[in-house]
Amino acid sequence: MAVSLASGSWTSVVYNIIVVLVVQQIDGNFVYPNVIGKSLQIHPLTIIIILLAAGNIAGIAGMILAIPLYAVVKVVVSYLYNILHLKPKETS
């Protein structure tokens, strides 16, 4: 009994899987870090490292929340740093 495929033949299925995997890898490793990095002013390598670490620590949920959390922490630390350096120094 042969298995019939709605999409055509086995070669087209394998070809589609290969194309999807290649496009996914290009998007995940090159396009996404560059786009997000430019919009958040974060180096693309930093994004890749954050995603790898968050994936190992917290899985998919960590990967989804890692970049927004990093962006928030970066803005808060930058803001506090600027406040401390703009505050006039008291002389005793």
PyMOL Python script that loads the backbone (N, CA, C, O; Angstrom):
from pymol import cmd

cmd.read_pdbstr("""\
ATOM      1  N   MET A   1       0.852  -1.176   0.000  1.00  0.00           N
ATOM      2  CA  MET A   1       0.000   0.000   0.000  1.00  0.00           C
ATOM      3  C   MET A   1       0.894   1.233   0.000  1.00  0.00           C
ATOM      4  O   MET A   1       1.703   1.420   0.909  1.00  0.00           O
ATOM      5  N   ALA A   2       0.751   2.048  -0.989  1.00  0.00           N
ATOM      6  CA  ALA A   2       1.576   3.241  -1.130  1.00  0.00           C
ATOM      7  C   ALA A   2       0.914   4.425  -0.429  1.00  0.00           C
ATOM      8  O   ALA A   2      -0.310   4.540  -0.382  1.00  0.00           O
ATOM      9  N   VAL A   3       1.764   5.308   0.118  1.00  0.00           N
ATOM     10  CA  VAL A   3       1.269   6.509   0.777  1.00  0.00           C
ATOM     11  C   VAL A   3       1.185   7.613  -0.266  1.00  0.00           C
ATOM     12  O   VAL A   3       2.169   7.911  -0.943  1.00  0.00           O
ATOM     13  N   SER A   4       0.020   8.214  -0.394  1.00  0.00           N
ATOM     14  CA  SER A   4      -0.116   9.291  -1.366  1.00  0.00           C
ATOM     15  C   SER A   4       0.088  10.627  -0.657  1.00  0.00           C
ATOM     16  O   SER A   4      -0.397  10.829   0.456  1.00  0.00           O
ATOM     17  N   LEU A   5       0.796  11.518  -1.301  1.00  0.00           N
ATOM     18  CA  LEU A   5       1.085  12.828  -0.738  1.00  0.00           C
ATOM     19  C   LEU A   5       0.248  13.882  -1.444  1.00  0.00           C
ATOM     20  O   LEU A   5       0.141  13.884  -2.670  1.00  0.00           O
ATOM     21  N   ALA A   6      -0.339  14.767  -0.673  1.00  0.00           N
ATOM     22  CA  ALA A   6      -1.159  15.821  -1.259  1.00  0.00           C
ATOM     23  C   ALA A   6      -0.291  16.852  -1.972  1.00  0.00           C
ATOM     24  O   ALA A   6      -0.761  17.536  -2.882  1.00  0.00           O
ATOM     25  N   SER A   7       0.969  16.967  -1.568  1.00  0.00           N
ATOM     26  CA  SER A   7       1.834  17.995  -2.144  1.00  0.00           C
ATOM     27  C   SER A   7       2.580  17.513  -3.385  1.00  0.00           C
ATOM     28  O   SER A   7       3.313  18.302  -3.981  1.00  0.00           O
ATOM     29  N   GLY A   8       2.437  16.314  -3.782  1.00  0.00           N
ATOM     30  CA  GLY A   8       3.123  15.831  -4.977  1.00  0.00           C
ATOM     31  C   GLY A   8       3.952  14.612  -4.675  1.00  0.00           C
ATOM     32  O   GLY A   8       3.421  13.576  -4.272  1.00  0.00           O
ATOM     33  N   SER A   9       5.252  14.725  -4.865  1.00  0.00           N
ATOM     34  CA  SER A   9       6.129  13.575  -4.668  1.00  0.00           C
ATOM     35  C   SER A   9       7.018  13.774  -3.444  1.00  0.00           C
ATOM     36  O   SER A   9       7.072  14.858  -2.863  1.00  0.00           O
ATOM     37  N   TRP A  10       7.700  12.720  -3.075  1.00  0.00           N
ATOM     38  CA  TRP A  10       8.628  12.771  -1.935  1.00  0.00           C
ATOM     39  C   TRP A  10       9.765  13.740  -2.193  1.00  0.00           C
ATOM     40  O   TRP A  10      10.236  14.392  -1.261  1.00  0.00           O
ATOM     41  N   THR A  11      10.217  13.850  -3.431  1.00  0.00           N
ATOM     42  CA  THR A  11      11.324  14.773  -3.729  1.00  0.00           C
ATOM     43  C   THR A  11      10.910  16.214  -3.494  1.00  0.00           C
ATOM     44  O   THR A  11      11.717  17.014  -3.018  1.00  0.00           O
ATOM     45  N   SER A  12       9.672  16.565  -3.816  1.00  0.00           N
ATOM     46  CA  SER A  12       9.237  17.937  -3.560  1.00  0.00           C
ATOM     47  C   SER A  12       9.085  18.204  -2.066  1.00  0.00           C
ATOM     48  O   SER A  12       9.325  19.318  -1.601  1.00  0.00           O
ATOM     49  N   VAL A  13       8.688  17.187  -1.323  1.00  0.00           N
ATOM     50  CA  VAL A  13       8.580  17.347   0.128  1.00  0.00           C
ATOM     51  C   VAL A  13       9.968  17.571   0.731  1.00  0.00           C
ATOM     52  O   VAL A  13      10.152  18.475   1.546  1.00  0.00           O
ATOM     53  N   VAL A  14      10.933  16.761   0.337  1.00  0.00           N
ATOM     54  CA  VAL A  14      12.297  16.904   0.847  1.00  0.00           C
ATOM     55  C   VAL A  14      12.872  18.257   0.432  1.00  0.00           C
ATOM     56  O   VAL A  14      13.518  18.928   1.235  1.00  0.00           O
ATOM     57  N   TYR A  15      12.639  18.659  -0.821  1.00  0.00           N
ATOM     58  CA  TYR A  15      13.119  19.953  -1.306  1.00  0.00           C
ATOM     59  C   TYR A  15      12.516  21.090  -0.483  1.00  0.00           C
ATOM     60  O   TYR A  15      13.232  22.016  -0.103  1.00  0.00           O
ATOM     61  N   ASN A  16      11.223  21.038  -0.204  1.00  0.00           N
ATOM     62  CA  ASN A  16      10.571  22.082   0.597  1.00  0.00           C
ATOM     63  C   ASN A  16      11.110  22.131   2.019  1.00  0.00           C
ATOM     64  O   ASN A  16      11.293  23.213   2.576  1.00  0.00           O
ATOM     65  N   ILE A  17      11.363  20.983   2.604  1.00  0.00           N
ATOM     66  CA  ILE A  17      11.924  20.947   3.961  1.00  0.00           C
ATOM     67  C   ILE A  17      13.312  21.573   3.973  1.00  0.00           C
ATOM     68  O   ILE A  17      13.637  22.335   4.884  1.00  0.00           O
ATOM     69  N   ILE A  18      14.125  21.267   2.985  1.00  0.00           N
ATOM     70  CA  ILE A  18      15.483  21.840   2.908  1.00  0.00           C
ATOM     71  C   ILE A  18      15.407  23.348   2.740  1.00  0.00           C
ATOM     72  O   ILE A  18      16.136  24.079   3.411  1.00  0.00           O
ATOM     73  N   VAL A  19      14.542  23.825   1.861  1.00  0.00           N
ATOM     74  CA  VAL A  19      14.411  25.268   1.639  1.00  0.00           C
ATOM     75  C   VAL A  19      13.947  25.969   2.913  1.00  0.00           C
ATOM     76  O   VAL A  19      14.484  27.019   3.267  1.00  0.00           O
ATOM     77  N   VAL A  20      12.972  25.412   3.596  1.00  0.00           N
ATOM     78  CA  VAL A  20      12.476  26.021   4.834  1.00  0.00           C
ATOM     79  C   VAL A  20      13.581  26.070   5.889  1.00  0.00           C
ATOM     80  O   VAL A  20      13.733  27.080   6.574  1.00  0.00           O
ATOM     81  N   LEU A  21      14.348  24.995   6.025  1.00  0.00           N
ATOM     82  CA  LEU A  21      15.434  24.975   7.011  1.00  0.00           C
ATOM     83  C   LEU A  21      16.507  26.004   6.681  1.00  0.00           C
ATOM     84  O   LEU A  21      17.000  26.687   7.579  1.00  0.00           O
ATOM     85  N   VAL A  22      16.875  26.127   5.418  1.00  0.00           N
ATOM     86  CA  VAL A  22      17.901  27.101   5.020  1.00  0.00           C
ATOM     87  C   VAL A  22      17.412  28.527   5.278  1.00  0.00           C
ATOM     88  O   VAL A  22      18.146  29.346   5.831  1.00  0.00           O
ATOM     89  N   VAL A  23      16.181  28.821   4.881  1.00  0.00           N
ATOM     90  CA  VAL A  23      15.633  30.165   5.095  1.00  0.00           C
ATOM     91  C   VAL A  23      15.525  30.459   6.589  1.00  0.00           C
ATOM     92  O   VAL A  23      15.831  31.570   7.019  1.00  0.00           O
ATOM     93  N   GLN A  24      15.102  29.497   7.371  1.00  0.00           N
ATOM     94  CA  GLN A  24      14.997  29.668   8.825  1.00  0.00           C
ATOM     95  C   GLN A  24      16.361  29.977   9.440  1.00  0.00           C
ATOM     96  O   GLN A  24      16.473  30.865  10.285  1.00  0.00           O
ATOM     97  N   GLN A  25      17.383  29.261   9.028  1.00  0.00           N
ATOM     98  CA  GLN A  25      18.730  29.481   9.560  1.00  0.00           C
ATOM     99  C   GLN A  25      19.262  30.854   9.168  1.00  0.00           C
ATOM    100  O   GLN A  25      19.859  31.545   9.994  1.00  0.00           O
ATOM    101  N   ILE A  26      19.054  31.254   7.926  1.00  0.00           N
ATOM    102  CA  ILE A  26      19.513  32.577   7.491  1.00  0.00           C
ATOM    103  C   ILE A  26      18.795  33.670   8.266  1.00  0.00           C
ATOM    104  O   ILE A  26      19.421  34.622   8.733  1.00  0.00           O
ATOM    105  N   ASP A  27      17.492  33.534   8.401  1.00  0.00           N
ATOM    106  CA  ASP A  27      16.711  34.535   9.125  1.00  0.00           C
ATOM    107  C   ASP A  27      17.106  34.585  10.599  1.00  0.00           C
ATOM    108  O   ASP A  27      17.311  35.667  11.151  1.00  0.00           O
ATOM    109  N   GLY A  28      17.212  33.436  11.230  1.00  0.00           N
ATOM    110  CA  GLY A  28      17.514  33.396  12.658  1.00  0.00           C
ATOM    111  C   GLY A  28      18.924  33.814  13.011  1.00  0.00           C
ATOM    112  O   GLY A  28      19.160  34.363  14.087  1.00  0.00           O
ATOM    113  N   ASN A  29      19.874  33.557  12.107  1.00  0.00           N
ATOM    114  CA  ASN A  29      21.275  33.835  12.440  1.00  0.00           C
ATOM    115  C   ASN A  29      21.822  35.126  11.859  1.00  0.00           C
ATOM    116  O   ASN A  29      22.833  35.634  12.345  1.00  0.00           O
ATOM    117  N   PHE A  30      21.182  35.673  10.830  1.00  0.00           N
ATOM    118  CA  PHE A  30      21.726  36.872  10.199  1.00  0.00           C
ATOM    119  C   PHE A  30      20.736  38.038  10.187  1.00  0.00           C
ATOM    120  O   PHE A  30      21.072  39.142  10.615  1.00  0.00           O
ATOM    121  N   VAL A  31      19.540  37.802   9.706  1.00  0.00           N
ATOM    122  CA  VAL A  31      18.584  38.898   9.530  1.00  0.00           C
ATOM    123  C   VAL A  31      18.066  39.401  10.870  1.00  0.00           C
ATOM    124  O   VAL A  31      18.142  40.599  11.145  1.00  0.00           O
ATOM    125  N   TYR A  32      17.542  38.516  11.706  1.00  0.00           N
ATOM    126  CA  TYR A  32      16.951  38.921  12.983  1.00  0.00           C
ATOM    127  C   TYR A  32      17.935  39.675  13.879  1.00  0.00           C
ATOM    128  O   TYR A  32      17.590  40.751  14.367  1.00  0.00           O
ATOM    129  N   PRO A  33      19.146  39.158  14.119  1.00  0.00           N
ATOM    130  CA  PRO A  33      20.065  39.920  14.972  1.00  0.00           C
ATOM    131  C   PRO A  33      20.419  41.292  14.404  1.00  0.00           C
ATOM    132  O   PRO A  33      20.570  42.247  15.167  1.00  0.00           O
ATOM    133  N   ASN A  34      20.555  41.411  13.094  1.00  0.00           N
ATOM    134  CA  ASN A  34      20.888  42.708  12.510  1.00  0.00           C
ATOM    135  C   ASN A  34      19.733  43.692  12.612  1.00  0.00           C
ATOM    136  O   ASN A  34      19.950  44.857  12.946  1.00  0.00           O
ATOM    137  N   VAL A  35      18.523  43.256  12.336  1.00  0.00           N
ATOM    138  CA  VAL A  35      17.363  44.151  12.401  1.00  0.00           C
ATOM    139  C   VAL A  35      17.100  44.585  13.836  1.00  0.00           C
ATOM    140  O   VAL A  35      16.949  45.776  14.108  1.00  0.00           O
ATOM    141  N   ILE A  36      17.046  43.634  14.747  1.00  0.00           N
ATOM    142  CA  ILE A  36      16.790  43.965  16.147  1.00  0.00           C
ATOM    143  C   ILE A  36      17.958  44.760  16.724  1.00  0.00           C
ATOM    144  O   ILE A  36      17.747  45.696  17.495  1.00  0.00           O
ATOM    145  N   GLY A  37      19.172  44.400  16.361  1.00  0.00           N
ATOM    146  CA  GLY A  37      20.340  45.109  16.857  1.00  0.00           C
ATOM    147  C   GLY A  37      20.368  46.562  16.443  1.00  0.00           C
ATOM    148  O   GLY A  37      20.729  47.429  17.239  1.00  0.00           O
ATOM    149  N   LYS A  38      19.991  46.839  15.209  1.00  0.00           N
ATOM    150  CA  LYS A  38      19.979  48.231  14.743  1.00  0.00           C
ATOM    151  C   LYS A  38      18.850  49.022  15.385  1.00  0.00           C
ATOM    152  O   LYS A  38      19.032  50.195  15.713  1.00  0.00           O
ATOM    153  N   SER A  39      17.704  48.417  15.569  1.00  0.00           N
ATOM    154  CA  SER A  39      16.587  49.151  16.156  1.00  0.00           C
ATOM    155  C   SER A  39      16.793  49.392  17.654  1.00  0.00           C
ATOM    156  O   SER A  39      16.358  50.418  18.176  1.00  0.00           O
ATOM    157  N   LEU A  40      17.444  48.468  18.345  1.00  0.00           N
ATOM    158  CA  LEU A  40      17.693  48.631  19.787  1.00  0.00           C
ATOM    159  C   LEU A  40      19.103  49.101  20.104  1.00  0.00           C
ATOM    160  O   LEU A  40      19.455  49.273  21.271  1.00  0.00           O
ATOM    161  N   GLN A  41      19.912  49.309  19.071  1.00  0.00           N
ATOM    162  CA  GLN A  41      21.316  49.704  19.225  1.00  0.00           C
ATOM    163  C   GLN A  41      22.083  48.688  20.067  1.00  0.00           C
ATOM    164  O   GLN A  41      22.789  49.040  21.011  1.00  0.00           O
ATOM    165  N   ILE A  42      21.923  47.418  19.695  1.00  0.00           N
ATOM    166  CA  ILE A  42      22.625  46.309  20.336  1.00  0.00           C
ATOM    167  C   ILE A  42      23.405  45.582  19.256  1.00  0.00           C
ATOM    168  O   ILE A  42      22.891  45.359  18.160  1.00  0.00           O
ATOM    169  N   HIS A  43      24.626  45.215  19.553  1.00  0.00           N
ATOM    170  CA  HIS A  43      25.446  44.494  18.578  1.00  0.00           C
ATOM    171  C   HIS A  43      24.814  43.132  18.274  1.00  0.00           C
ATOM    172  O   HIS A  43      24.346  42.455  19.189  1.00  0.00           O
ATOM    173  N   PRO A  44      24.793  42.718  16.990  1.00  0.00           N
ATOM    174  CA  PRO A  44      24.173  41.432  16.632  1.00  0.00           C
ATOM    175  C   PRO A  44      24.773  40.228  17.359  1.00  0.00           C
ATOM    176  O   PRO A  44      24.052  39.284  17.684  1.00  0.00           O
ATOM    177  N   LEU A  45      26.075  40.248  17.615  1.00  0.00           N
ATOM    178  CA  LEU A  45      26.695  39.146  18.344  1.00  0.00           C
ATOM    179  C   LEU A  45      26.161  39.068  19.776  1.00  0.00           C
ATOM    180  O   LEU A  45      25.996  37.978  20.325  1.00  0.00           O
ATOM    181  N   THR A  46      25.896  40.219  20.370  1.00  0.00           N
ATOM    182  CA  THR A  46      25.311  40.257  21.709  1.00  0.00           C
ATOM    183  C   THR A  46      23.930  39.598  21.701  1.00  0.00           C
ATOM    184  O   THR A  46      23.588  38.858  22.623  1.00  0.00           O
ATOM    185  N   ILE A  47      23.150  39.865  20.673  1.00  0.00           N
ATOM    186  CA  ILE A  47      21.817  39.270  20.572  1.00  0.00           C
ATOM    187  C   ILE A  47      21.915  37.757  20.447  1.00  0.00           C
ATOM    188  O   ILE A  47      21.163  37.029  21.096  1.00  0.00           O
ATOM    189  N   ILE A  48      22.835  37.283  19.619  1.00  0.00           N
ATOM    190  CA  ILE A  48      22.992  35.835  19.443  1.00  0.00           C
ATOM    191  C   ILE A  48      23.402  35.179  20.757  1.00  0.00           C
ATOM    192  O   ILE A  48      22.871  34.128  21.117  1.00  0.00           O
ATOM    193  N   ILE A  49      24.336  35.786  21.471  1.00  0.00           N
ATOM    194  CA  ILE A  49      24.788  35.234  22.754  1.00  0.00           C
ATOM    195  C   ILE A  49      23.653  35.235  23.774  1.00  0.00           C
ATOM    196  O   ILE A  49      23.476  34.263  24.509  1.00  0.00           O
ATOM    197  N   ILE A  50      22.880  36.330  23.819  1.00  0.00           N
ATOM    198  CA  ILE A  50      21.748  36.400  24.750  1.00  0.00           C
ATOM    199  C   ILE A  50      20.727  35.315  24.431  1.00  0.00           C
ATOM    200  O   ILE A  50      20.218  34.656  25.338  1.00  0.00           O
ATOM    201  N   LEU A  51      20.425  35.126  23.145  1.00  0.00           N
ATOM    202  CA  LEU A  51      19.449  34.105  22.759  1.00  0.00           C
ATOM    203  C   LEU A  51      19.948  32.703  23.093  1.00  0.00           C
ATOM    204  O   LEU A  51      19.171  31.867  23.556  1.00  0.00           O
ATOM    205  N   LEU A  52      21.228  32.434  22.866  1.00  0.00           N
ATOM    206  CA  LEU A  52      21.766  31.110  23.192  1.00  0.00           C
ATOM    207  C   LEU A  52      21.730  30.860  24.696  1.00  0.00           C
ATOM    208  O   LEU A  52      21.339  29.781  25.140  1.00  0.00           O
ATOM    209  N   ALA A  53      22.138  31.857  25.479  1.00  0.00           N
ATOM    210  CA  ALA A  53      22.137  31.694  26.935  1.00  0.00           C
ATOM    211  C   ALA A  53      20.718  31.548  27.471  1.00  0.00           C
ATOM    212  O   ALA A  53      20.456  30.689  28.313  1.00  0.00           O
ATOM    213  N   ALA A  54      19.808  32.379  26.990  1.00  0.00           N
ATOM    214  CA  ALA A  54      18.422  32.310  27.466  1.00  0.00           C
ATOM    215  C   ALA A  54      17.764  30.995  27.057  1.00  0.00           C
ATOM    216  O   ALA A  54      16.957  30.443  27.805  1.00  0.00           O
ATOM    217  N   GLY A  55      18.105  30.498  25.883  1.00  0.00           N
ATOM    218  CA  GLY A  55      17.563  29.217  25.446  1.00  0.00           C
ATOM    219  C   GLY A  55      18.034  28.073  26.317  1.00  0.00           C
ATOM    220  O   GLY A  55      17.268  27.159  26.619  1.00  0.00           O
ATOM    221  N   ASN A  56      19.294  28.120  26.722  1.00  0.00           N
ATOM    222  CA  ASN A  56      19.825  27.072  27.598  1.00  0.00           C
ATOM    223  C   ASN A  56      19.267  27.176  29.012  1.00  0.00           C
ATOM    224  O   ASN A  56      19.057  26.160  29.675  1.00  0.00           O
ATOM    225  N   ILE A  57      19.028  28.391  29.471  1.00  0.00           N
ATOM    226  CA  ILE A  57      18.558  28.583  30.843  1.00  0.00           C
ATOM    227  C   ILE A  57      17.051  28.366  30.965  1.00  0.00           C
ATOM    228  O   ILE A  57      16.596  27.648  31.856  1.00  0.00           O
ATOM    229  N   ALA A  58      16.269  28.990  30.066  1.00  0.00           N
ATOM    230  CA  ALA A  58      14.816  28.984  30.247  1.00  0.00           C
ATOM    231  C   ALA A  58      14.043  28.462  29.042  1.00  0.00           C
ATOM    232  O   ALA A  58      12.817  28.562  29.011  1.00  0.00           O
ATOM    233  N   GLY A  59      14.723  27.918  28.067  1.00  0.00           N
ATOM    234  CA  GLY A  59      14.026  27.351  26.911  1.00  0.00           C
ATOM    235  C   GLY A  59      13.425  28.399  26.003  1.00  0.00           C
ATOM    236  O   GLY A  59      13.951  29.504  25.873  1.00  0.00           O
ATOM    237  N   ILE A  60      12.315  28.041  25.375  1.00  0.00           N
ATOM    238  CA  ILE A  60      11.682  28.935  24.395  1.00  0.00           C
ATOM    239  C   ILE A  60      11.180  30.212  25.062  1.00  0.00           C
ATOM    240  O   ILE A  60      11.318  31.295  24.493  1.00  0.00           O
ATOM    241  N   ALA A  61      10.607  30.107  26.242  1.00  0.00           N
ATOM    242  CA  ALA A  61      10.111  31.300  26.945  1.00  0.00           C
ATOM    243  C   ALA A  61      11.254  32.262  27.231  1.00  0.00           C
ATOM    244  O   ALA A  61      11.087  33.476  27.107  1.00  0.00           O
ATOM    245  N   GLY A  62      12.404  31.741  27.609  1.00  0.00           N
ATOM    246  CA  GLY A  62      13.565  32.592  27.843  1.00  0.00           C
ATOM    247  C   GLY A  62      14.034  33.281  26.585  1.00  0.00           C
ATOM    248  O   GLY A  62      14.430  34.447  26.623  1.00  0.00           O
ATOM    249  N   MET A  63      13.995  32.572  25.466  1.00  0.00           N
ATOM    250  CA  MET A  63      14.411  33.172  24.200  1.00  0.00           C
ATOM    251  C   MET A  63      13.450  34.274  23.771  1.00  0.00           C
ATOM    252  O   MET A  63      13.871  35.278  23.196  1.00  0.00           O
ATOM    253  N   ILE A  64      12.172  34.092  24.046  1.00  0.00           N
ATOM    254  CA  ILE A  64      11.184  35.107  23.681  1.00  0.00           C
ATOM    255  C   ILE A  64      11.332  36.356  24.543  1.00  0.00           C
ATOM    256  O   ILE A  64      11.180  37.474  24.052  1.00  0.00           O
ATOM    257  N   LEU A  65      11.627  36.167  25.822  1.00  0.00           N
ATOM    258  CA  LEU A  65      11.689  37.298  26.749  1.00  0.00           C
ATOM    259  C   LEU A  65      13.083  37.906  26.906  1.00  0.00           C
ATOM    260  O   LEU A  65      13.211  38.981  27.491  1.00  0.00           O
ATOM    261  N   ALA A  66      14.113  37.259  26.408  1.00  0.00           N
ATOM    262  CA  ALA A  66      15.481  37.694  26.680  1.00  0.00           C
ATOM    263  C   ALA A  66      15.803  39.060  26.088  1.00  0.00           C
ATOM    264  O   ALA A  66      16.319  39.924  26.798  1.00  0.00           O
ATOM    265  N   ILE A  67      15.517  39.276  24.828  1.00  0.00           N
ATOM    266  CA  ILE A  67      15.883  40.534  24.179  1.00  0.00           C
ATOM    267  C   ILE A  67      15.083  41.709  24.743  1.00  0.00           C
ATOM    268  O   ILE A  67      15.680  42.748  25.026  1.00  0.00           O
ATOM    269  N   PRO A  68      13.760  41.597  24.923  1.00  0.00           N
ATOM    270  CA  PRO A  68      13.048  42.721  25.556  1.00  0.00           C
ATOM    271  C   PRO A  68      13.545  43.013  26.973  1.00  0.00           C
ATOM    272  O   PRO A  68      13.665  44.175  27.361  1.00  0.00           O
ATOM    273  N   LEU A  69      13.834  41.964  27.745  1.00  0.00           N
ATOM    274  CA  LEU A  69      14.354  42.170  29.098  1.00  0.00           C
ATOM    275  C   LEU A  69      15.724  42.844  29.061  1.00  0.00           C
ATOM    276  O   LEU A  69      15.993  43.752  29.847  1.00  0.00           O
ATOM    277  N   TYR A  70      16.585  42.404  28.153  1.00  0.00           N
ATOM    278  CA  TYR A  70      17.904  43.032  28.010  1.00  0.00           C
ATOM    279  C   TYR A  70      17.763  44.495  27.614  1.00  0.00           C
ATOM    280  O   TYR A  70      18.486  45.347  28.132  1.00  0.00           O
ATOM    281  N   ALA A  71      16.848  44.795  26.710  1.00  0.00           N
ATOM    282  CA  ALA A  71      16.653  46.177  26.272  1.00  0.00           C
ATOM    283  C   ALA A  71      16.174  47.055  27.425  1.00  0.00           C
ATOM    284  O   ALA A  71      16.632  48.188  27.574  1.00  0.00           O
ATOM    285  N   VAL A  72      15.257  46.541  28.236  1.00  0.00           N
ATOM    286  CA  VAL A  72      14.765  47.304  29.390  1.00  0.00           C
ATOM    287  C   VAL A  72      15.887  47.542  30.392  1.00  0.00           C
ATOM    288  O   VAL A  72      16.057  48.660  30.878  1.00  0.00           O
ATOM    289  N   VAL A  73      16.647  46.510  30.700  1.00  0.00           N
ATOM    290  CA  VAL A  73      17.750  46.651  31.659  1.00  0.00           C
ATOM    291  C   VAL A  73      18.796  47.630  31.116  1.00  0.00           C
ATOM    292  O   VAL A  73      19.326  48.448  31.867  1.00  0.00           O
ATOM    293  N   LYS A  74      19.087  47.550  29.837  1.00  0.00           N
ATOM    294  CA  LYS A  74      20.065  48.461  29.222  1.00  0.00           C
ATOM    295  C   LYS A  74      19.608  49.913  29.336  1.00  0.00           C
ATOM    296  O   LYS A  74      20.412  50.787  29.661  1.00  0.00           O
ATOM    297  N   VAL A  75      18.328  50.185  29.073  1.00  0.00           N
ATOM    298  CA  VAL A  75      17.811  51.550  29.150  1.00  0.00           C
ATOM    299  C   VAL A  75      17.831  52.045  30.589  1.00  0.00           C
ATOM    300  O   VAL A  75      18.212  53.189  30.835  1.00  0.00           O
ATOM    301  N   VAL A  76      17.432  51.213  31.543  1.00  0.00           N
ATOM    302  CA  VAL A  76      17.414  51.623  32.953  1.00  0.00           C
ATOM    303  C   VAL A  76      18.826  51.906  33.449  1.00  0.00           C
ATOM    304  O   VAL A  76      19.054  52.918  34.110  1.00  0.00           O
ATOM    305  N   VAL A  77      19.771  51.033  33.142  1.00  0.00           N
ATOM    306  CA  VAL A  77      21.158  51.242  33.578  1.00  0.00           C
ATOM    307  C   VAL A  77      21.733  52.488  32.929  1.00  0.00           C
ATOM    308  O   VAL A  77      22.418  53.266  33.593  1.00  0.00           O
ATOM    309  N   SER A  78      21.468  52.693  31.645  1.00  0.00           N
ATOM    310  CA  SER A  78      21.954  53.885  30.949  1.00  0.00           C
ATOM    311  C   SER A  78      21.354  55.148  31.563  1.00  0.00           C
ATOM    312  O   SER A  78      22.055  56.142  31.752  1.00  0.00           O
ATOM    313  N   TYR A  79      20.070  55.109  31.871  1.00  0.00           N
ATOM    314  CA  TYR A  79      19.400  56.249  32.485  1.00  0.00           C
ATOM    315  C   TYR A  79      19.995  56.561  33.856  1.00  0.00           C
ATOM    316  O   TYR A  79      20.282  57.720  34.156  1.00  0.00           O
ATOM    317  N   LEU A  80      20.181  55.539  34.688  1.00  0.00           N
ATOM    318  CA  LEU A  80      20.778  55.751  36.016  1.00  0.00           C
ATOM    319  C   LEU A  80      22.211  56.259  35.912  1.00  0.00           C
ATOM    320  O   LEU A  80      22.625  57.116  36.693  1.00  0.00           O
ATOM    321  N   TYR A  81      22.957  55.743  34.965  1.00  0.00           N
ATOM    322  CA  TYR A  81      24.339  56.198  34.749  1.00  0.00           C
ATOM    323  C   TYR A  81      24.361  57.681  34.383  1.00  0.00           C
ATOM    324  O   TYR A  81      25.175  58.448  34.895  1.00  0.00           O
ATOM    325  N   ASN A  82      23.457  58.067  33.494  1.00  0.00           N
ATOM    326  CA  ASN A  82      23.394  59.476  33.095  1.00  0.00           C
ATOM    327  C   ASN A  82      22.968  60.367  34.251  1.00  0.00           C
ATOM    328  O   ASN A  82      23.480  61.478  34.385  1.00  0.00           O
ATOM    329  N   ILE A  83      22.051  59.913  35.083  1.00  0.00           N
ATOM    330  CA  ILE A  83      21.618  60.705  36.240  1.00  0.00           C
ATOM    331  C   ILE A  83      22.778  60.899  37.204  1.00  0.00           C
ATOM    332  O   ILE A  83      22.981  62.003  37.711  1.00  0.00           O
ATOM    333  N   LEU A  84      23.534  59.853  37.461  1.00  0.00           N
ATOM    334  CA  LEU A  84      24.635  59.961  38.411  1.00  0.00           C
ATOM    335  C   LEU A  84      25.731  60.884  37.900  1.00  0.00           C
ATOM    336  O   LEU A  84      26.374  61.568  38.695  1.00  0.00           O
ATOM    337  N   HIS A  85      25.956  60.919  36.605  1.00  0.00           N
ATOM    338  CA  HIS A  85      27.007  61.779  36.058  1.00  0.00           C
ATOM    339  C   HIS A  85      26.539  63.209  35.826  1.00  0.00           C
ATOM    340  O   HIS A  85      27.374  64.107  35.728  1.00  0.00           O
ATOM    341  N   LEU A  86      25.254  63.449  35.736  1.00  0.00           N
ATOM    342  CA  LEU A  86      24.746  64.801  35.583  1.00  0.00           C
ATOM    343  C   LEU A  86      24.542  65.490  36.921  1.00  0.00           C
ATOM    344  O   LEU A  86      24.473  66.717  36.992  1.00  0.00           O
ATOM    345  N   LYS A  87      24.446  64.699  37.977  1.00  0.00           N
ATOM    346  CA  LYS A  87      24.246  65.258  39.312  1.00  0.00           C
ATOM    347  C   LYS A  87      25.513  66.018  39.714  1.00  0.00           C
ATOM    348  O   LYS A  87      26.618  65.484  39.609  1.00  0.00           O
ATOM    349  N   PRO A  88      25.355  67.262  40.174  1.00  0.00           N
ATOM    350  CA  PRO A  88      26.555  68.016  40.582  1.00  0.00           C
ATOM    351  C   PRO A  88      27.242  67.381  41.781  1.00  0.00           C
ATOM    352  O   PRO A  88      26.598  66.891  42.709  1.00  0.00           O
ATOM    353  N   LYS A  89      28.549  67.405  41.734  1.00  0.00           N
ATOM    354  CA  LYS A  89      29.323  66.787  42.830  1.00  0.00           C
ATOM    355  C   LYS A  89      29.381  67.755  43.995  1.00  0.00           C
ATOM    356  O   LYS A  89      29.657  68.944  43.839  1.00  0.00           O
ATOM    357  N   GLU A  90      29.111  67.205  45.165  1.00  0.00           N
ATOM    358  CA  GLU A  90      29.131  68.012  46.374  1.00  0.00           C
ATOM    359  C   GLU A  90      30.557  68.091  46.902  1.00  0.00           C
ATOM    360  O   GLU A  90      31.254  67.081  47.003  1.00  0.00           O
ATOM    361  N   THR A  91      30.975  69.294  47.234  1.00  0.00           N
ATOM    362  CA  THR A  91      32.307  69.470  47.812  1.00  0.00           C
ATOM    363  C   THR A  91      32.156  69.712  49.309  1.00  0.00           C
ATOM    364  O   THR A  91      31.275  70.453  49.746  1.00  0.00           O
ATOM    365  N   SER A  92      33.025  69.081  50.083  1.00  0.00           N
ATOM    366  CA  SER A  92      32.941  69.239  51.530  1.00  0.00           C
ATOM    367  C   SER A  92      34.083  70.055  52.029  1.00  0.00           C
ATOM    368  O   SER A  92      34.188  70.300  53.230  1.00  0.00           O
TER     369      SER A  92
END
""", "prot")
cmd.dss("prot")
cmd.show_as("cartoon", "prot")
cmd.util.cbc("prot")
cmd.orient("prot")
